[in-house]
């Protein structure tokens, strides 16, 4: 399972992707809840995972099951690479906090 951050550019968006593995479904839902709370001022759609729209981009977190592991696929698209990286770093830091608990 890939865990490194992948960065690419497909005009007009910079794309950052990462798969995050969780020990249980409860931790995955805790992660989504914390992400939703961190970005509560932005428009959110929770119909299929969590999709958050921010100025100049959006990110989408969906649940995937790979080889029996519970994981989240995190995909971010941003027209501004620096702002996209700041938001992506927030998401990754929340992921790391959830793993520690």
PyMOL commands that set and color helices and strands:
alter all, ss='L'
color gray80, all
select helices_A, chain A and resi 25-38+81-100
alter helices_A, ss='H'
color red, helices_A
select strands_A, chain A and resi 6-10+13-22+43-45+50-54+57-66+69-78
alter strands_A, ss='S'
color yellow, strands_A
deselect
rebuild
show_as cartoon
